[in-house]
Amino acid sequence: MTLACTKGYKIYDFGRTSIHNPTLMDFKKRWGTTGVDLYTFYNDCGENRIGTVSRETSLPYRLMRYMCQKSPDPVQPMLSRFCYRHLG
């Protein structure tokens, strides 16, 4: 953000946030952001996708989130690298 300001940019995009992640939505609102509804459409290639699970409600996501919340501070950088490399 600092670099964007020094280059004279007036708009900064905080990116998409799932409706299943109210904590992140609240964090972004505190920066004075304006929310815009964005819709995602999936091409199911003829398969029946009843009951698809969003990323935020999936078991791997919830496990990693729990581990990040409960792990001691020295472990956080290692978890962050893992999440960025394998889950991002």
DSSP file (Angstrom, degrees, kcal/mol; ACC not computed):
  #  RESIDUE AA STRUCTURE BP1 BP2  ACC     N-H-->O    O-->H-N    N-H-->O    O-->H-N    TCO  KAPPA ALPHA  PHI   PSI    X-CA   Y-CA   Z-CA
    1    1 A M     >        0   0    0      0, 0.0     4,-2.3     0, 0.0     5,-0.2   0.000 360.0 360.0 360.0 -38.9    0.0    0.0    0.0
    2    2 A T  H  >  +     0   0    0      1,-0.2     4,-2.5     2,-0.2     5,-0.2   0.928 360.0  49.0 -61.8 -44.5    2.8    2.4    0.8
    3    3 A L  H  > S+     0   0    0      1,-0.2     4,-1.6     2,-0.2    -1,-0.2   0.908 109.5  52.4 -61.3 -42.6    4.4    1.8   -2.6
    4    4 A A  H  4>S+     0   0    0      1,-0.2     5,-2.4     2,-0.2    -1,-0.2   0.901 110.6  48.2 -61.1 -40.8    1.0    2.4   -4.3
    5    5 A C  H ><5S+     0   0    0     -4,-2.3     3,-1.5     1,-0.2    -2,-0.2   0.908 109.2  51.9 -66.0 -42.2    0.7    5.7   -2.4
    6    6 A T  H 3<5S+     0   0    0     -4,-2.5    -1,-0.2     1,-0.3    -2,-0.2   0.792 107.5  53.5 -67.2 -25.4    4.2    6.9   -3.3
    7    7 A K  T 3<5S-     0   0    0     -4,-1.6    -1,-0.3    -5,-0.2    -2,-0.2   0.455 120.9-109.6 -86.9  -0.5    3.4    6.2   -7.0
    8    8 A G  T < 5 +     0   0    0     -3,-1.5    -3,-0.2     1,-0.3     2,-0.1   0.590  60.0 158.9  88.8  10.9    0.3    8.4   -6.8
    9    9 A Y      < -     0   0    0     -5,-2.4    -1,-0.3    -6,-0.2     3,-0.1  -0.449  23.9-168.6 -69.2 141.9   -2.4    5.7   -7.0
   10   10 A K        +     0   0    0      1,-0.1     2,-0.4    -2,-0.1    -1,-0.1   0.601  68.4  55.1-104.2 -17.5   -5.7    6.8   -5.7
   11   11 A I        -     0   0    0     -7,-0.1     2,-0.4     2,-0.0    -1,-0.1  -0.965  58.5-172.8-123.8 135.4   -7.5    3.4   -5.6
   12   12 A Y        -     0   0    0     -2,-0.4     2,-0.6    -3,-0.1     0, 0.0  -0.993  16.9-143.3-127.5 124.2   -6.3    0.2   -3.9
   13   13 A D        -     0   0    0     -2,-0.4     3,-0.1     1,-0.1    -2,-0.0  -0.771   7.6-166.0 -90.3 119.3   -8.2   -3.1   -4.5
   14   14 A F        -     0   0    0     -2,-0.6    -1,-0.1     1,-0.2    14,-0.0   0.470  42.0-126.9 -83.0  -1.5   -8.3   -5.3   -1.3
   15   15 A G        -     0   0    0      2,-0.0    -1,-0.2     0, 0.0     2,-0.1  -0.066  38.5 -38.5  84.5 174.9   -9.4   -8.3   -3.4
   16   16 A R        -     0   0    0     -3,-0.1     2,-0.4     1,-0.0    -3,-0.0  -0.378  48.7-167.6 -75.3 151.0  -12.3  -10.7   -3.1
   17   17 A T        -     0   0    0     -2,-0.1    -2,-0.0     8,-0.0     2,-0.0  -0.988  21.8-121.7-139.7 131.2  -13.7  -12.0    0.1
   18   18 A S    >   -     0   0    0     -2,-0.4     3,-1.7     1,-0.1     7,-0.2  -0.349  18.1-125.9 -68.1 148.7  -16.1  -14.8    0.5
   19   19 A I  T 3  S+     0   0    0      1,-0.3    -1,-0.1     6,-0.0     6,-0.0   0.664 111.1  66.8 -67.2 -14.1  -19.4  -14.2    2.3
   20   20 A H  T 3  S+     0   0    0      1,-0.2    -1,-0.3     2,-0.1     3,-0.1   0.336  90.3  67.6 -86.2   6.6  -18.3  -17.1    4.5
   21   21 A N    <>  +     0   0    0     -3,-1.7     4,-1.9     1,-0.1     3,-0.3  -0.588  53.5 159.3-125.3  69.1  -15.5  -15.0    5.9
   22   22 A P  H  > S+     0   0    0      0, 0.0     4,-2.4     0, 0.0     5,-0.2   0.792  71.8  61.4 -64.6 -27.6  -17.1  -12.2    7.9
   23   23 A T  H  > S+     0   0    0      2,-0.2     4,-2.1     1,-0.2     5,-0.1   0.934 107.5  42.8 -64.6 -45.4  -14.0  -11.5   10.0
   24   24 A L  H  > S+     0   0    0     -3,-0.3     4,-2.3     2,-0.2    -1,-0.2   0.879 112.5  54.0 -68.1 -37.3  -12.0  -10.6    6.9
   25   25 A M  H  X S+     0   0    0     -4,-1.9     4,-2.0     1,-0.2    -2,-0.2   0.914 109.7  48.0 -62.0 -41.5  -14.9   -8.5    5.5
   26   26 A D  H  X S+     0   0    0     -4,-2.4     4,-1.6     2,-0.2    -2,-0.2   0.906 109.3  53.5 -64.8 -41.9  -15.0   -6.6    8.8
   27   27 A F  H  < S+     0   0    0     -4,-2.1     4,-0.4     1,-0.2    -2,-0.2   0.922 110.6  46.5 -57.8 -45.6  -11.2   -6.0    8.7
   28   28 A K  H ><>S+     0   0    0     -4,-2.3     3,-1.3     1,-0.2     5,-1.2   0.869 107.2  57.2 -67.8 -36.0  -11.5   -4.6    5.2
   29   29 A K  H ><5S+     0   0    0     -4,-2.0     3,-2.0     1,-0.3    -1,-0.2   0.847  97.5  63.0 -62.0 -33.2  -14.4   -2.4    6.2
   30   30 A R  T 3<5S+     0   0    0     -4,-1.6    -1,-0.3     1,-0.3    -2,-0.2   0.670  95.6  60.0 -67.8 -15.6  -12.3   -0.8    8.9
   31   31 A W  T < 5S-     0   0    0     -3,-1.3    -1,-0.3    -4,-0.4    -2,-0.2   0.391 124.3-104.4 -88.0   2.1  -10.0    0.5    6.2
   32   32 A G  T < 5 +     0   0    0     -3,-2.0    -3,-0.2     1,-0.2    -2,-0.2   0.744  66.0 160.7  83.1  24.1  -12.9    2.5    4.7
   33   33 A T      < -     0   0    0     -5,-1.2     2,-0.5     1,-0.0    -1,-0.2  -0.284  36.9-131.2 -75.8 163.6  -13.4    0.1    1.8
   34   34 A T        -     0   0    0     -2,-0.0     2,-0.2     2,-0.0    -1,-0.0  -0.979  20.8-135.3-116.4 123.7  -16.6   -0.1   -0.2
   35   35 A G        -     0   0    0     -2,-0.5     2,-0.4    -6,-0.0   -10,-0.0  -0.550  19.7-172.7 -81.3 142.0  -18.0   -3.6   -0.8
   36   36 A V        -     0   0    0     -2,-0.2     2,-0.3     2,-0.0    -2,-0.0  -1.000  27.5-117.9-133.1 131.4  -19.3   -4.6   -4.2
   37   37 A D        -     0   0    0     -2,-0.4     2,-0.4     2,-0.0    -2,-0.0  -0.546  31.8-173.0 -70.1 126.7  -21.1   -7.9   -5.0
   38   38 A L        -     0   0    0     -2,-0.3     2,-0.4     2,-0.0    -2,-0.0  -0.984  11.1-146.8-120.4 133.1  -19.1  -10.1   -7.4
   39   39 A Y        -     0   0    0     -2,-0.4     2,-0.5     2,-0.0    -2,-0.0  -0.796   4.0-153.5-104.7 142.2  -20.7  -13.2   -8.7
   40   40 A T        -     0   0    0     -2,-0.4     2,-0.4     2,-0.0    -2,-0.0  -0.949   8.1-166.7-114.9 130.9  -18.9  -16.4   -9.6
   41   41 A F        -     0   0    0     -2,-0.5     2,-0.4     2,-0.0    -2,-0.0  -0.952   5.0-156.3-118.2 137.3  -20.2  -18.8  -12.1
   42   42 A Y        -     0   0    0     -2,-0.4     2,-0.8     2,-0.0    -2,-0.0  -0.918  13.0-140.2-114.5 137.3  -18.9  -22.3  -12.6
   43   43 A N        -     0   0    0     -2,-0.4    -2,-0.0     1,-0.1     0, 0.0  -0.864  14.3-166.1 -92.1 112.4  -19.0  -24.5  -15.7
   44   44 A D    >   -     0   0    0     -2,-0.8     3,-2.4     3,-0.1    -1,-0.1   0.443  27.1-132.1 -84.2   2.0  -19.8  -27.9  -14.4
   45   45 A C  T 3  S-     0   0    0      1,-0.3     3,-0.1     3,-0.0    -1,-0.1   0.830  71.3 -53.1  52.7  35.9  -19.0  -29.6  -17.7
   46   46 A G  T 3  S+     0   0    0      1,-0.3    -1,-0.3     0, 0.0     2,-0.2   0.406 108.1 127.1  84.8  -3.8  -22.2  -31.6  -17.5
   47   47 A E    <   -     0   0    0     -3,-2.4     2,-0.7     1,-0.0    -1,-0.3  -0.586  65.6-117.1 -86.6 151.2  -21.6  -33.0  -14.0
   48   48 A N        -     0   0    0     -2,-0.2     2,-0.3    -3,-0.1    -1,-0.0  -0.793  29.9-174.2 -87.3 114.2  -24.2  -32.6  -11.3
   49   49 A R    >   +     0   0    0     -2,-0.7     3,-0.9     3,-0.0     2,-0.3  -0.387  17.1 159.9-108.6  53.9  -22.6  -30.5   -8.6
   50   50 A I  T 3   +     0   0    0     -2,-0.3    -2,-0.0     1,-0.2     0, 0.0  -0.600  67.2  16.7 -75.8 132.4  -25.2  -30.6   -5.9
   51   51 A G  T 3  S+     0   0    0     -2,-0.3    -1,-0.2     1,-0.2     2,-0.0   0.794  78.9 177.1  81.1  29.1  -23.9  -29.7   -2.5
   52   52 A T    <   -     0   0    0     -3,-0.9     2,-0.4     1,-0.1    -1,-0.2  -0.358  22.8-133.5 -64.8 149.6  -20.6  -28.1   -3.5
   53   53 A V        -     0   0    0      2,-0.0     5,-0.1     3,-0.0    -1,-0.1  -0.881  10.5-127.3-109.8 133.4  -18.6  -26.7   -0.5
   54   54 A S    >>  -     0   0    0     -2,-0.4     3,-0.8     1,-0.1     4,-0.6  -0.368  28.6-110.9 -72.3 160.2  -17.0  -23.3   -0.5
   55   55 A R  G >4 S+     0   0    0      1,-0.2     3,-1.1     2,-0.2     6,-0.3   0.891 115.9  55.8 -59.1 -41.1  -13.3  -23.1    0.4
   56   56 A E  G 34 S+     0   0    0      1,-0.3    -1,-0.2     5,-0.1    -3,-0.0   0.725 110.6  44.1 -68.8 -21.4  -14.0  -21.4    3.7
   57   57 A T  G <4 S+     0   0    0     -3,-0.8    -1,-0.3     4,-0.1    -2,-0.2   0.434  89.8 110.8-100.9  -0.2  -16.3  -24.2    4.9
   58   58 A S  S <X S-     0   0    0     -3,-1.1     4,-2.3    -4,-0.6     5,-0.2  -0.398  76.2-120.4 -74.1 153.0  -14.1  -27.1    3.7
   59   59 A L  H  > S+     0   0    0      1,-0.2     4,-2.7     2,-0.2     5,-0.2   0.913 110.0  51.8 -61.3 -46.8  -12.4  -29.3    6.3
   60   60 A P  H  > S+     0   0    0      0, 0.0     4,-2.4     0, 0.0     5,-0.2   0.912 111.7  48.0 -58.8 -40.9   -8.8  -28.5    5.2
   61   61 A Y  H  > S+     0   0    0     -6,-0.3     4,-2.5     1,-0.2    -2,-0.2   0.934 112.8  47.3 -64.3 -45.6   -9.4  -24.8    5.3
   62   62 A R  H  X S+     0   0    0     -4,-2.3     4,-2.3     1,-0.2    -1,-0.2   0.884 111.9  51.0 -65.3 -37.4  -11.0  -25.0    8.8
   63   63 A L  H  X S+     0   0    0     -4,-2.7     4,-2.7     2,-0.2    -1,-0.2   0.938 112.1  45.7 -64.0 -46.3   -8.1  -27.2   10.1
   64   64 A M  H  X S+     0   0    0     -4,-2.4     4,-2.5    -5,-0.2    -2,-0.2   0.898 112.2  51.7 -64.6 -38.9   -5.5  -24.8    8.8
   65   65 A R  H  X S+     0   0    0     -4,-2.5     4,-2.0    -5,-0.2    -1,-0.2   0.922 111.0  47.8 -62.7 -43.2   -7.4  -21.9   10.3
   66   66 A Y  H  X S+     0   0    0     -4,-2.3     4,-2.1     2,-0.2    -2,-0.2   0.924 111.6  50.1 -62.4 -44.9   -7.6  -23.6   13.6
   67   67 A M  H  X S+     0   0    0     -4,-2.7     4,-1.7     1,-0.2    -2,-0.2   0.899 110.5  49.9 -61.5 -40.5   -3.9  -24.5   13.6
   68   68 A C  H  < S+     0   0    0     -4,-2.5    -1,-0.2     1,-0.2    -2,-0.2   0.880 112.2  47.7 -66.2 -37.4   -3.0  -20.9   12.7
   69   69 A Q  H  < S+     0   0    0     -4,-2.0    -1,-0.2    -5,-0.2    -2,-0.2   0.851 119.7  37.5 -70.9 -34.2   -5.2  -19.5   15.6
   70   70 A K  H  < S+     0   0    0     -4,-2.1    -2,-0.2    -5,-0.2    -1,-0.2   0.591  93.1 100.3 -96.8 -12.5   -3.8  -22.0   18.2
   71   71 A S  S  < S-     0   0    0     -4,-1.7     5,-0.1    -5,-0.2     2,-0.0  -0.426  78.0-105.0 -78.6 150.9   -0.1  -22.2   17.2
   72   72 A P    >>  -     0   0    0      0, 0.0     3,-1.6     0, 0.0     4,-0.8  -0.306  35.8-103.3 -69.1 157.9    2.6  -20.2   19.1
   73   73 A D  G >4 S+     0   0    0      1,-0.3     3,-1.0     2,-0.2    -2,-0.1   0.840 117.4  59.1 -53.2 -41.7    4.1  -17.1   17.4
   74   74 A P  G 34 S+     0   0    0      0, 0.0     4,-0.4     0, 0.0    -1,-0.3   0.765 105.0  51.8 -62.9 -21.1    7.4  -18.8   16.4
   75   75 A V  G <> S+     0   0    0     -3,-1.6     4,-2.1     1,-0.2     3,-0.5   0.694  88.0  84.3 -85.4 -20.2    5.4  -21.3   14.3
   76   76 A Q  H <X S+     0   0    0     -3,-1.0     4,-2.8    -4,-0.8     5,-0.2   0.871  85.0  53.3 -54.9 -45.8    3.4  -18.7   12.4
   77   77 A P  H  > S+     0   0    0      0, 0.0     4,-2.2     0, 0.0    -1,-0.2   0.901 110.4  48.4 -59.1 -38.7    6.0  -18.0    9.7
   78   78 A M  H  > S+     0   0    0     -3,-0.5     4,-2.2    -4,-0.4    -2,-0.2   0.926 113.3  46.6 -66.9 -44.2    6.3  -21.7    8.8
   79   79 A L  H  X S+     0   0    0     -4,-2.1     4,-2.8     1,-0.2     5,-0.2   0.891 110.9  53.5 -63.4 -39.1    2.5  -22.1    8.7
   80   80 A S  H  X S+     0   0    0     -4,-2.8     4,-2.7    -5,-0.2     5,-0.2   0.924 109.0  47.9 -62.4 -44.9    2.3  -18.9    6.6
   81   81 A R  H  X S+     0   0    0     -4,-2.2     4,-2.4    -5,-0.2     5,-0.2   0.913 112.8  49.3 -62.1 -42.3    4.8  -20.2    4.0
   82   82 A F  H  X S+     0   0    0     -4,-2.2     4,-2.8     2,-0.2     5,-0.5   0.940 113.0  46.1 -61.9 -47.7    3.0  -23.5    3.8
   83   83 A C  H  X>S+     0   0    0     -4,-2.8     4,-2.3     1,-0.2     5,-1.0   0.915 113.9  48.5 -62.9 -43.2   -0.4  -21.9    3.3
   84   84 A Y  H  <5S+     0   0    0     -4,-2.7     4,-0.4    -5,-0.2    -1,-0.2   0.911 117.5  41.2 -63.1 -42.3    0.9  -19.5    0.7
   85   85 A R  H  <5S+     0   0    0     -4,-2.4    -2,-0.2    -5,-0.2    -1,-0.2   0.887 130.7  21.5 -74.8 -39.6    2.7  -22.2   -1.2
   86   86 A H  H  <5S+     0   0    0     -4,-2.8    -3,-0.2    -5,-0.2    -2,-0.2   0.675 130.8  32.7-108.4 -20.0    0.1  -25.0   -1.1
   87   87 A L  T  <5       0   0    0     -4,-2.3    -3,-0.2    -5,-0.5    -4,-0.1   0.577 360.0 360.0-115.3 -12.7   -3.3  -23.4   -0.4
   88   88 A G      <       0   0    0     -5,-1.0    -4,-0.1    -4,-0.4    -1,-0.1   0.460 360.0 360.0 -82.4 360.0   -3.1  -20.0   -2.1
